[in-house]
Amino acid sequence: MLGRRFDRLTALVVDENEESLASIRGAFATLGFGQVLPAEDAFVADMIVDHTPVHLILMEQWLSPFDGIELTRRIRAREDRQLATVPIILHAMVVNGDIVQGARDAGITDFVAKPASMATLQQRIIASLTKPRPFISSHIYTGPCRRRRALRRAGMERRRLLPQPHAALPRAPAHVVSTSS
């Protein structure tokens, strides 16, 4: 049943470790993804996203010639709004406050610590595609809303919601939040 929902989607998996890459590709295959593109480094991944539409990116933190956080910044800065809003999951061996903060500030959609079970990895993939958070685009931040829960605010909301150009699943529309006037 799940496979039918993802059979038209393309995932990009960026990892320099061939064994890890094969394992992660297996997780996507089990979910029924139509295509899983491998990239062995950040440079190749950067070129792939320029030429191939992808619906989700899962990347390792430590890549060359630049890391996963820098690759995320480059993707989020793209003029192509559909590409700039693609869900990005960071898969990292080292988890500390600096990496989590840097990933969050770069616009990572979700974070998975290695080693993660296939069930955990698949849950994060499914959540990123089926329960997208509003997307924020401002002069200081581009990425999914950092708020994990809705907060009731007194007075007028400072942000406004706009239709999100990236919708991996047609039945799950998300929104873009813009802070520009």
N, C-alpha and C positions, 0 to 999 in steps of 0.2 A: 504494500500500500504506500509506504513512504517513498519508494523508488519512483513511482509515477509523478510525484510532486517535484522531484529533483532531476528527472531524466533529461530535461532540456537545459540544465544549468552547467556551467563550466567553472571549475575550481582551479586556482593556481596554488601549487604547493612549493614553497621555497625552503630548501634545506640542503646543506652541503654534505650531510651524511646519507649515503645511499641506502643503508638499512632503515634509517628513520623515514626517509622519503618513501620507500616501498611500503612500510607499515602504514603511514598516513594515507597514501594512495588507496590502500586496502580499506581504510575506514570510509573514504568517500565512495568507493565502489560498492561497499555494503549498503550505503545509503541510497544507491542508485543514481549517482551523478552521471550525466551524459558524457562529460569529458573531464579529465583531470590532467592538467598540464604541469610537468615538473620543471623546476628551475634550480640549478645547482649553486647560484649565487645571486646577489642583489642586482648586479648589472644586467644579467640575463632576464631576471624578473621585471626590471624596469623597462626593458625592451619589449617583453611580452605584453605588458599592460598597455603599451602604446599601440600595439598592432592587433590585439585579440581581445574581444569583449569577455570579461570574466565576471562572475556573480559573487565570488567569495575568494579571499586570499588567506591562506594559512602559512605563516612564515616563522622560521627560527629567528631568535634574537641575534645570535652571533653569526653574521654573514660577512662576506668580503665582496667588493672593496669597501662597502659601507654597511652598517648594521640594519636590523629590521626597523628600528625606530626612525632612522633617517629615510629608509625606503618608504615608510608610512607617510612621513612628511612630504616626500616628493609626490606620492600618489594623491594625497589630500590637496596638494597645491595645483593639480591639473585643472585646465580650463574646462575639460569635458566633465560636466557635473555628474553624469552617470558613473563614470570611472572614479571620480573624487569621493563618491558616497558609498562605494562598494564596502561590504563588511570585511574587516581585517582582524584576524585572530593571531596573536603573538604566542608562539610556543617556545618557552625558554627554560633552559636548564638551571640557570642562576636566577633566583627570585630575591630581590632586595628592594628596599624602599625607593632607591634612586631609579632602578629599572622600571618599577611599577609606575612611579610618578612620570618618568620620561615617556613611557608608552601611553599613558593616559593623556598627557599633554600633546603628544604627536597625533592623537586621534584614533588610537587602537579601539576596535569595537569590543574585543574581549581578550582575555589572557588565560593561557593554560600552562601550568608548570609541568615540566618534564620530570620524571616519567609520568605520563597520564595514561589512564586506562582507555581502551578504545571506547568504552561506554561514555566516559567523561568527555572525550574529544568529540564524539558524535552528538552528545547533548549540547555542547557549545556551538557546534556547526548548525544544528537544527534551530536553536534559540536565536542565533544571529540572523537566520533567514526568515523565520516565522514570527518572531516577536521583535521587529526592529524598533530601536529607540528613535525619537526625533533627531534629525541631523542639524547641527549648529554650524553656521557659516558666518564668521565675523573677521575683523582685521587681526584679532589675536588668537583665534582658535577655529579650526575646522575639523569636525568629527562628530561622532554620535554624542547626544546629550549625556553628560556625566551623571545626571540624576538617575538613580536606579528605581526611584519611586516618585509618584506624583505628590507634590506638596501644595497644599491649599495656601494661596497668597491673598492677603487683604489688598484691595486696591487694584489698579491696572497692571496687568502682566507686561513687563518691559520687552519681552521677546514676542515675535509674531511667528506663527506657523505658516509655512509655504508648502505647496506640494513637493514631495521628494522625487527627483527624477529617477533614482535607482529603486526599483522594486523587483527583487529577485523572484518573488512569487506574486503573480498577478492579483491574488485574492488578499494580499496583506499589504495594503498601501501604508506608507509611512509619511512622515512630514519633515520638511526642512525648516529650521528655525533660523531667521536672519536677524542680526542685531543692527544691520545698516538701516538708515532711514531712507 
